[in-house]
Amino acid sequence: MKGFVVALGAVAWLVMISLHGGTTHHHGAAIGPALAGWAVMVVAMMLPAALPLFELIRRFTPGRPATVALAMGIYLGAWTAAGAVLVSANLALSRWVASWSWTWEHPHALLGSALMLAGSYQFSSLKDRCLTACRTPRGIAMLHWRGLRAPWREAGTVAAVYAGSCVGCCWLLMTTGLVSGAGSLIAMAVLTAVMAAERLTRQGRVLVRPAGAAAIITGAAFLLGAV
């Protein structure tokens, strides 16, 4: 399982590299290609970080690989649904902002605003609650795995709750990646490292506010034209 998920993530990163400067960040991109680019981002940046969930379900349902596949599908489905909303909003906002003459002199204004918004969210209580849940798939399983239904139903419930917590935890950081575009591979790598460290490392919670402060400062620098 671990090797399969890591391999999927690696393939997605290769696709992102091959799409460097491609359709995932063009202001005029159609919703279909843009959403496909989002899906690649999710597999590359978010799927490997969900390995603790998949391993937990594998141990809870031995000999049932289809159940683990269901959990993976629900996790990716939640992010795809979120992506449909975020990609549509990003395309609409990008076109609207591009109509302002001011944006020609400040091409990074949208990215700067996204960074400041994402940084502010890092200090919110909702971020804290979602991160707590996202860091502890076992805790979610203890709350929602009743043992009274078919294993696939139990696994699906746990995966859905976990996916919701992870979307709530990371959606604004992923939106920042969406705004910066898959062409900005350095930004993608930094965001992936931050989100993975928050969710998977022992000191992850300590990183939340410094990462937020860094995002706010970087966003302000973009808005002021210092970057």
C-alpha positions as CSV (number, residue, x, y, z in Angstrom):
1,M,0.0,0.0,0.0
2,K,2.7,2.5,1.0
3,G,4.7,1.8,-2.2
4,F,1.6,2.1,-4.4
5,V,0.6,5.5,-2.9
6,V,4.1,6.9,-3.0
7,A,4.4,5.7,-6.6
8,L,1.1,7.5,-7.5
9,G,2.4,10.6,-5.9
10,A,5.7,10.4,-7.8
11,V,3.9,10.0,-11.1
12,A,1.7,13.0,-10.3
13,W,4.8,15.1,-9.6
14,L,6.3,14.0,-13.0
15,V,3.1,15.1,-14.7
16,M,3.2,18.4,-12.9
17,I,6.8,18.9,-14.0
18,S,5.8,18.0,-17.6
19,L,3.0,20.6,-17.4
20,H,5.4,23.3,-16.2
21,G,3.8,26.5,-17.5
22,G,0.8,24.5,-18.6
23,T,-3.0,24.8,-18.3
24,T,-3.3,24.5,-14.6
25,H,-2.6,28.2,-14.0
26,H,-3.7,30.1,-17.1
27,H,-6.4,32.7,-16.3
28,G,-8.2,31.8,-19.4
29,A,-8.2,28.0,-18.9
30,A,-11.4,26.1,-19.3
31,I,-12.8,24.5,-16.2
32,G,-12.1,20.9,-17.4
33,P,-8.4,21.2,-17.9
34,A,-8.1,23.4,-14.8
35,L,-9.9,20.8,-12.7
36,A,-7.7,18.0,-14.2
37,G,-4.6,20.0,-13.2
38,W,-6.1,20.3,-9.7
39,A,-6.6,16.5,-9.5
40,V,-2.9,16.1,-10.4
41,M,-2.0,18.5,-7.6
42,V,-4.1,16.6,-5.1
43,V,-2.5,13.3,-6.0
44,A,1.0,14.7,-5.9
45,M,0.6,16.9,-2.8
46,M,-2.1,15.4,-0.6
47,L,-2.5,11.7,-1.3
48,P,0.9,10.6,0.2
49,A,0.1,12.5,3.4
50,A,-3.0,10.4,3.8
51,L,-1.0,7.2,4.1
52,P,-1.8,6.9,7.9
53,L,-5.5,6.7,7.1
54,F,-5.0,4.1,4.4
55,E,-2.7,2.0,6.5
56,L,-5.2,2.1,9.4
57,I,-8.1,0.9,7.2
58,R,-5.9,-1.8,5.8
59,R,-5.2,-3.1,9.3
60,F,-8.9,-2.8,10.2
61,T,-10.0,-4.8,7.1
62,P,-7.3,-7.4,6.4
63,G,-7.6,-9.1,3.1
64,R,-10.0,-6.4,1.7
65,P,-8.0,-4.3,-0.7
66,A,-11.2,-3.0,-2.3
67,T,-12.1,-1.4,1.0
68,V,-8.8,0.5,1.1
69,A,-9.4,1.5,-2.5
70,L,-12.8,2.8,-1.5
71,A,-11.3,4.9,1.2
72,M,-8.7,6.3,-1.2
73,G,-11.5,7.1,-3.7
74,I,-13.6,8.9,-1.1
75,Y,-10.5,10.9,0.0
76,L,-9.7,11.9,-3.6
77,G,-13.4,12.6,-4.3
78,A,-13.7,15.0,-1.4
79,W,-10.7,16.9,-2.7
80,T,-12.1,16.8,-6.2
81,A,-15.4,18.3,-5.0
82,A,-13.5,21.0,-3.2
83,G,-11.5,21.6,-6.3
84,A,-14.5,22.1,-8.5
85,V,-15.5,25.0,-6.2
86,L,-12.1,26.4,-5.8
87,V,-11.0,26.1,-9.5
88,S,-14.3,27.7,-10.6
89,A,-13.8,30.6,-8.1
90,N,-10.2,31.0,-9.1
91,L,-10.9,31.2,-12.8
92,A,-13.8,33.7,-12.3
93,L,-11.7,35.8,-9.9
94,S,-8.7,35.7,-12.1
95,R,-10.7,37.0,-15.1
96,W,-12.3,39.7,-13.1
97,V,-9.0,40.9,-11.6
98,A,-7.4,40.8,-15.0
99,S,-9.9,43.3,-16.2
100,W,-8.4,45.9,-13.9
101,S,-5.6,48.0,-15.3
102,W,-4.0,48.1,-11.9
103,T,-3.2,44.4,-12.2
104,W,-1.0,44.9,-15.2
105,E,1.3,46.9,-12.9
106,H,0.9,44.4,-10.0
107,P,0.8,40.9,-11.7
108,H,1.3,39.1,-8.4
109,A,-1.6,40.8,-6.6
110,L,-3.9,37.8,-6.6
111,L,-1.1,35.5,-5.3
112,G,-0.2,38.0,-2.6
113,S,-3.8,38.2,-1.5
114,A,-4.1,34.4,-1.5
115,L,-0.9,34.1,0.6
116,M,-2.1,36.6,3.2
117,L,-5.5,34.9,3.4
118,A,-3.9,31.5,3.8
119,G,-1.5,32.9,6.4
120,S,-4.3,34.4,8.4
121,Y,-6.3,31.1,8.3
122,Q,-3.3,29.4,10.0
123,F,-4.1,31.3,13.2
124,S,-7.8,30.4,13.2
125,S,-9.6,28.0,15.6
126,L,-11.1,26.2,12.6
127,K,-7.7,25.4,11.2
128,D,-6.6,24.1,14.6
129,R,-9.6,21.8,15.0
130,C,-9.3,20.5,11.4
131,L,-5.6,19.9,11.9
132,T,-6.1,18.1,15.1
133,A,-8.5,15.7,13.4
134,C,-6.3,15.4,10.3
135,R,-3.3,14.4,12.4
136,T,-5.2,11.6,14.2
137,P,-7.0,9.2,11.8
138,R,-7.0,6.7,14.6
139,G,-9.0,9.1,16.8
140,I,-11.5,9.5,14.0
141,A,-11.8,5.8,13.6
142,M,-12.5,5.4,17.3
143,L,-15.3,7.8,17.1
144,H,-16.9,6.6,13.9
145,W,-16.1,2.9,13.5
146,R,-19.1,1.3,15.1
147,G,-18.5,-2.3,14.1
148,L,-22.2,-2.6,13.4
149,R,-22.1,-2.2,9.6
150,A,-20.3,-3.8,6.7
151,P,-16.6,-3.0,6.8
152,W,-16.8,-1.0,3.6
153,R,-19.4,1.2,5.1
154,E,-17.4,1.7,8.3
155,A,-14.3,2.5,6.3
156,G,-16.2,4.8,4.0
157,T,-17.5,6.8,7.0
158,V,-14.1,7.1,8.5
159,A,-12.5,8.1,5.2
160,A,-15.2,10.8,4.6
161,V,-14.8,12.3,8.0
162,Y,-11.0,12.3,7.7
163,A,-11.2,13.8,4.2
164,G,-13.4,16.6,5.4
165,S,-11.0,17.4,8.2
166,C,-8.0,17.5,5.7
167,V,-9.9,19.7,3.3
168,G,-10.7,22.0,6.2
169,C,-7.1,22.0,7.3
170,C,-5.4,22.6,3.9
171,W,-7.8,24.1,1.5
172,L,-6.4,27.6,1.6
173,L,-2.8,26.4,1.2
174,M,-3.9,24.4,-1.7
175,T,-5.7,27.4,-3.2
176,T,-2.4,29.3,-2.9
177,G,-0.8,26.5,-5.0
178,L,-3.7,26.8,-7.4
179,V,-3.2,30.6,-7.8
180,S,0.6,30.3,-8.1
181,G,0.1,27.6,-10.8
182,A,1.7,24.2,-11.4
183,G,4.4,26.1,-13.3
184,S,5.7,27.3,-10.0
185,L,7.2,24.0,-8.9
186,I,9.2,25.5,-6.1
187,A,6.0,26.9,-4.6
188,M,4.4,23.5,-5.0
189,A,7.3,21.8,-3.2
190,V,7.3,24.3,-0.4
191,L,3.5,24.0,0.1
192,T,3.7,20.2,0.1
193,A,6.5,20.2,2.7
194,V,4.6,22.5,4.9
195,M,1.3,20.6,4.7
196,A,3.0,17.2,5.2
197,A,5.0,18.5,8.2
198,E,1.9,19.9,9.8
199,R,0.0,16.6,9.5
200,L,2.7,14.0,9.9
201,T,5.5,15.2,12.1
202,R,5.6,15.2,15.9
203,Q,6.4,19.0,15.9
204,G,3.8,19.7,13.1
205,R,1.5,21.8,15.3
206,V,4.4,24.1,16.3
207,L,4.9,24.9,12.6
208,V,1.4,26.2,11.9
209,R,1.7,29.8,13.2
210,P,5.3,30.4,11.9
211,A,4.1,29.1,8.5
212,G,1.2,31.5,8.7
213,A,3.4,34.4,9.6
214,A,5.7,33.6,6.7
215,A,2.8,33.4,4.3
216,I,1.4,36.8,5.4
217,I,4.8,38.5,5.1
218,T,5.4,36.9,1.7
219,G,1.9,37.9,0.5
220,A,2.4,41.5,1.7
221,A,5.7,41.6,-0.2
222,F,4.0,40.5,-3.4
223,L,1.2,43.1,-2.9
224,L,3.8,45.9,-2.3
225,G,5.8,44.8,-5.3
226,A,8.9,43.9,-3.2
227,V,9.0,40.4,-4.8
